Amino acid sequence: MSTQRLFVTARSARVVVRAEPVTAISVQSGKAESVGGDVEVSSASQAVDVTVPEGTDVVIGVASGHVNCFGALGAVSVTSQSGNISVQSAREIDARSASGSIEVGVCDELCRINAKSGRIDVGTAHTVEATTMSGRIDIGGAEHSNTSAVSGRITIGSTGVPDIVARTSSGTVSISVPAGVTPTTRLDSKSGSVRCDCGVGDDGSIVVVTKSGAIKIESRS
């Protein structure tokens, strides 16, 4: 893990952070300043491009602009008023967007995501906490997840004994669990079909509540 941290503040600019096998942070584009051993980069409208050592902790705040993080990072915190956020790999993630989609490849620990308007897409993570007002949530694989969508579909793949809570006002919820897993379930749809293909037992728990939308729990081979 890098001892340096990177802080980026941009008004209206694209931000690119690349984690590579280097020993120090280097700034290719943006106004840089060293503060207490950390690096602070700011920009009004010029694109920001920074290379950091693998495992570096990164904090990014953008008023308007896309954020792309490549490589294996440490703790990543991104806030964007308007713009898409993409994080390829990190130890932990806290990403928030008022308007824009959020995409995560791999998160080793906690992945916390909040999108007021936009799609949330997580590849794999240990734990996912995701909320969107308008947009769908897709989680490829997670051990623990707590998701909610006011209007949008939720799709979750459990990687082991499930610990899943999913809530939506309007939208279908689809969950898949490994073959042979038999969780405790609470499935409540006010208006929509409910289907559970897996056996019911005590292998973890699945709680799904939706006002309008179908619920489907399936066992995958």
C-alpha positions as CSV (number, residue, x, y, z in Angstrom):
1,M,0.0,0.0,0.0
2,S,1.3,3.4,-0.9
3,T,1.9,5.9,2.0
4,Q,1.0,8.8,-0.3
5,R,-2.6,9.7,-0.8
6,L,-4.1,11.5,-3.9
7,F,-6.7,14.2,-3.6
8,V,-8.3,15.5,-6.8
9,T,-10.8,18.4,-7.1
10,A,-12.1,19.4,-10.5
11,R,-14.9,21.8,-11.6
12,S,-15.7,20.7,-15.1
13,A,-13.1,18.2,-16.3
14,R,-12.5,14.5,-17.0
15,V,-10.4,12.8,-14.3
16,V,-8.2,9.7,-15.1
17,V,-6.2,7.9,-12.4
18,R,-4.0,5.0,-13.3
19,A,-2.5,2.6,-10.7
20,E,0.8,1.1,-11.9
21,P,3.9,-0.5,-10.4
22,V,5.6,2.8,-9.7
23,T,7.0,4.2,-6.5
24,A,5.6,7.7,-6.4
25,I,2.6,9.8,-7.7
26,S,3.2,11.6,-10.9
27,V,0.8,14.2,-12.4
28,Q,0.6,14.3,-16.2
29,S,-2.2,16.9,-16.3
30,G,-3.6,19.2,-13.7
31,K,-2.3,21.6,-11.1
32,A,-0.4,19.6,-8.4
33,E,0.7,20.5,-4.9
34,S,2.3,18.4,-2.2
35,V,0.7,18.7,1.2
36,G,2.0,16.8,4.2
37,G,3.3,14.0,2.0
38,D,0.1,13.7,0.1
39,V,-0.6,15.0,-3.4
40,E,-3.4,17.4,-4.2
41,V,-4.4,18.0,-7.8
42,S,-7.0,20.7,-8.9
43,S,-8.4,21.8,-12.2
44,A,-11.2,24.1,-13.4
45,S,-11.7,22.8,-17.0
46,Q,-8.4,21.0,-17.9
47,A,-8.5,17.2,-17.9
48,V,-6.7,15.6,-14.9
49,D,-4.4,12.7,-15.6
50,V,-2.4,11.1,-12.7
51,T,-0.4,7.9,-12.3
52,V,-0.1,6.5,-8.7
53,P,1.5,3.4,-7.1
54,E,-0.7,0.4,-6.8
55,G,-2.7,0.4,-3.5
56,T,-2.8,4.2,-3.3
57,D,-5.8,5.7,-1.5
58,V,-7.7,8.2,-3.7
59,V,-10.3,10.9,-3.0
60,I,-11.9,12.6,-6.0
61,G,-14.5,15.4,-6.1
62,V,-15.9,16.5,-9.5
63,A,-18.7,19.0,-10.2
64,S,-19.1,17.9,-13.8
65,G,-17.0,15.3,-15.6
66,H,-16.3,11.6,-16.0
67,V,-14.0,9.8,-13.6
68,N,-12.0,6.7,-14.7
69,C,-9.8,4.8,-12.3
70,F,-7.6,2.0,-13.7
71,G,-5.5,-0.6,-12.0
72,A,-5.5,-1.8,-8.4
73,L,-6.1,1.0,-5.9
74,G,-6.6,1.2,-2.2
75,A,-9.5,3.0,-0.6
76,V,-11.3,5.0,-3.3
77,S,-13.8,7.8,-2.6
78,V,-15.5,9.6,-5.6
79,T,-18.2,12.3,-5.6
80,S,-19.6,13.6,-8.8
81,Q,-22.5,16.0,-9.4
82,S,-22.8,15.1,-13.1
83,G,-20.7,12.4,-14.8
84,N,-20.1,8.7,-15.0
85,I,-17.8,7.0,-12.5
86,S,-15.7,3.9,-13.3
87,V,-13.4,2.1,-10.9
88,Q,-11.6,-1.0,-12.2
89,S,-10.2,-2.4,-9.0
90,A,-9.9,-1.2,-5.4
91,R,-9.7,-2.4,-1.8
92,E,-12.8,-0.5,-0.8
93,I,-15.0,2.0,-2.7
94,D,-17.4,4.9,-1.8
95,A,-18.9,6.3,-5.0
96,R,-21.7,8.9,-5.2
97,S,-23.2,10.5,-8.3
98,A,-26.1,12.9,-8.6
99,S,-26.5,12.2,-12.3
100,G,-24.5,9.5,-14.0
101,S,-23.8,5.8,-14.0
102,I,-21.3,4.1,-11.7
103,E,-19.3,1.0,-12.7
104,V,-17.1,-1.1,-10.5
105,G,-15.0,-4.1,-11.6
106,V,-13.6,-5.6,-8.5
107,C,-13.8,-4.5,-4.8
108,D,-12.1,-6.6,-2.2
109,E,-14.0,-5.3,0.8
110,L,-16.9,-2.8,1.1
111,C,-18.4,-1.2,-2.0
112,R,-20.8,1.6,-1.1
113,I,-22.6,3.3,-4.0
114,N,-25.2,6.0,-4.2
115,A,-26.6,7.2,-7.6
116,K,-29.6,9.5,-7.6
117,S,-30.1,9.0,-11.4
118,G,-28.0,6.4,-13.1
119,R,-27.2,2.7,-13.5
120,I,-25.1,0.9,-10.9
121,D,-22.9,-2.0,-12.2
122,V,-20.6,-4.0,-9.9
123,G,-18.6,-7.0,-11.1
124,T,-17.5,-8.7,-7.9
125,A,-17.2,-7.5,-4.3
126,H,-17.2,-8.8,-0.8
127,T,-20.0,-6.5,0.4
128,V,-22.2,-4.2,-1.6
129,E,-24.4,-1.4,-0.3
130,A,-26.1,0.3,-3.3
131,T,-28.9,2.8,-3.7
132,T,-30.4,4.5,-6.7
133,M,-33.4,6.7,-7.2
134,S,-33.8,6.0,-10.9
135,G,-31.7,3.3,-12.6
136,R,-31.0,-0.4,-12.4
137,I,-28.6,-2.2,-10.2
138,D,-26.5,-5.2,-11.4
139,I,-24.2,-7.1,-9.1
140,G,-22.3,-10.0,-10.7
141,G,-21.1,-11.6,-7.5
142,A,-21.1,-10.6,-3.8
143,E,-21.1,-12.3,-0.4
144,H,-23.2,-9.7,1.2
145,S,-25.5,-7.1,-0.4
146,N,-28.0,-4.5,0.7
147,T,-29.6,-2.7,-2.3
148,S,-32.6,-0.4,-2.9
149,A,-34.0,1.3,-6.0
150,V,-37.0,3.5,-6.3
151,S,-37.5,2.8,-10.0
152,G,-35.3,0.2,-11.5
153,R,-34.5,-3.5,-11.8
154,I,-32.1,-5.2,-9.4
155,T,-30.0,-8.2,-10.4
156,I,-27.7,-10.0,-7.8
157,G,-25.5,-13.0,-8.0
158,S,-24.6,-14.5,-4.6
159,T,-21.1,-16.0,-4.4
160,G,-21.7,-18.2,-1.4
161,V,-24.1,-18.5,1.5
162,P,-26.4,-15.5,0.7
163,D,-26.8,-12.4,2.9
164,I,-29.1,-10.4,0.7
165,V,-31.6,-7.5,1.2
166,A,-33.2,-5.9,-1.9
167,R,-35.9,-3.3,-2.0
168,T,-37.6,-1.6,-4.9
169,S,-40.7,0.5,-5.4
170,S,-41.1,-0.3,-9.1
171,G,-38.9,-3.0,-10.7
172,T,-38.2,-6.7,-10.9
173,V,-35.7,-8.3,-8.6
174,S,-33.6,-11.3,-9.8
175,I,-31.2,-13.2,-7.5
176,S,-29.1,-16.3,-8.2
177,V,-27.5,-18.5,-5.6
178,P,-25.0,-21.4,-6.0
179,A,-26.4,-24.9,-6.6
180,G,-27.4,-26.7,-3.4
181,V,-27.7,-23.5,-1.3
182,T,-31.0,-23.4,0.6
183,P,-31.5,-20.0,2.2
184,T,-34.2,-18.6,4.5
185,T,-36.4,-16.3,2.4
186,R,-38.8,-13.4,2.8
187,L,-40.2,-12.5,-0.6
188,D,-42.9,-9.8,-0.7
189,S,-44.4,-8.3,-3.9
190,K,-47.5,-6.2,-3.7
191,S,-48.0,-6.4,-7.4
192,G,-46.0,-9.0,-9.3
193,S,-45.2,-12.7,-9.5
194,V,-42.9,-14.5,-6.9
195,R,-40.8,-17.5,-8.0
196,C,-38.2,-19.3,-5.9
197,D,-36.4,-22.2,-7.7
198,C,-34.0,-23.0,-4.8
199,G,-34.8,-25.0,-1.7
200,V,-35.7,-23.2,1.5
201,G,-33.5,-23.9,4.6
202,D,-31.0,-22.1,6.8
203,D,-28.1,-21.3,4.4
204,G,-28.1,-17.6,4.9
205,S,-31.0,-15.3,4.1
206,I,-32.7,-13.5,1.3
207,V,-35.1,-10.6,1.9
208,V,-36.8,-9.0,-1.1
209,V,-39.6,-6.4,-0.9
210,T,-41.1,-4.7,-3.9
211,K,-44.3,-2.7,-4.4
212,S,-44.6,-3.3,-8.1
213,G,-42.5,-5.9,-9.8
214,A,-41.7,-9.6,-10.1
215,I,-39.3,-11.5,-7.8
216,K,-37.2,-14.4,-9.0
217,I,-34.8,-16.5,-7.0
218,E,-32.9,-19.2,-9.0
219,S,-30.3,-21.8,-8.3
220,R,-27.4,-21.9,-10.8
221,S,-25.3,-24.8,-11.7
